[in-house]
């Protein structure tokens, strides 16, 4: 399994949750009516922010999803998975042009790190500080692949 496949699976699991989104009164009214509720039955729902809501009766389903163990650290033990994860996030964070915080941004997707932007720290420092020295080699390999892809794309233009 690649990191992208894992993310897609997690997204599908999230999308299957009984959460609805409403960004204006009409959308909220329609969503409530679809659930057999009136617009002022707000005591029967929870608001999760950013326009998201769910029925109080579905609260346990939401809690169960949130409490799922984070299998990402276990998956990162697989070298190829870790390379795919770092490469994906490098592409997602515009690694080539994000000079002063690119390593921080990518490393912080997988572990908490203390930011120090500029030339003072790189991925070696961030991963060592987070206690993940075993990720340094996959990160280096992903970084190499990332720049190979960048070079190939430049020559195609």
N, C-alpha and C positions, 0 to 999 in steps of 0.2 A: 504494500500500500504506500502511496506517496502522500505527502503532506496535503496536497491539493485534494486528493480523494478523501482524506480524513476530514478536511474542512467542509467539503461538500456533504459528507454524511452527517456531520454535526449540524450543518445548516438545515438539512432536510428534517432532522429530528426537532430542531427549533421551530421550523415552519409548521410542523404537525401539531404543535402545542395550541390549545384553544385560546389564543391571544388574538384580540382584534385591535385594529388601529383606526383612529378617527382624527382627522385634522381640522374639522369644522363641525358646526352644529348639525348640518344635514347628515354627514357621514356618521356622526355619533348616534343620532336619532335612528337612522336606518339600521345600524349595527345592533342597537338595543332592541329594536322591533324584531329583527331576525332571531333574536334570542328570547322572544316572548316577553320583553320588558318594556316599560315606558321610560321616556327620557329622564324622568326624575326618580327612577328606581336606583339611584346611585348607591344606596346602602347594600345593594346586591352585587356590586362589582368592586374590584380593586384597580387602582390606577398605577401603572408602572413607570410612567414618564414617557416623554417623546411620543405622545399620542397613543400609547399602548394601554390596553385594559384587558381584564379577564374576569369571569364570573367567580364569585367567592366559592361557589361549589366546585370550581376547578382548581382551587388553591393548592391542593395536595399534588396534583399533576405537575404544576409549575415548580413547587418545592422539590419534588423528586428529580426533576430535570436539573435544577440548579445544584442539587446535592450530589449529582453523579460525580464519581471520582474523576479527576483530571488525568486521563491516560496519556497525555502528551509527554510527560517526563519519561515514561516507560517506552513510548514509541521512539523518542529521541535517542535511545540506546542503540537503535539500528542505524548504522552509518549512512546507508543510502537514504533512509527516511530523513535523517538530520540534514543531509546535503540538500534534499528536495525542499525541506522546510526553510532553510536559510536562503536558498536561491529564490523561492517563491516570495519571501518577504523582502529580499533585496529588490526584486522587480516591482513589488508593490510600493516600496518606499523610494523609488527613483534614486537608487544607490549611486549611480554615476554622477549625478548633479548635486546630491545632498552632501557636499563635502564635509561640513563641520559636525554633523550629528548622525551620519549614516550608520556607523557601527552601533551607536547608542540605540537608534531607532530599531534596528533589526534585532539586536540582542534583547532589547526590552520586550519584544514579542514573546519571548520564551522564559525570561527570568527578570526579576527586578534588579535594576542596576542604578547606580548613582550617576546622573549626567555630569559630564565634564566635556563640553564641546570644544572643538578645535583640534589642534595637533597633539594635545597632551595625552590622550587615551585612544586606544583602538580596541578591536574586538578581543584581542588577547587579554587586555586589562579587564574589560567588562566581564568576560566569561570566567576569568580566574577569580575576580571579586565575588561573583555569584556562586562560586563553588562548582563550576561546570568546565573544568579544564579538558574533560573528555570531548567537549564540543568544539574545541579549537581547530582540530584537523578537519572535521566536516565543514566548518565555517570557511576555512582557508580554501578548501576544494570548491565550495559553492561560489566563493568570491572569484576564483580563477575561472569557473564556468561562466559566471555572470559577465566578466569582461571579455571572454571569448565570444559570447553571444553579441555583446555590444559591438565588438570589432567586425563581426560578420554582417551585422545590420548596417554598419557604416559603409562597408564596401559594396553593399547592394544598392545604395542610394546613388 
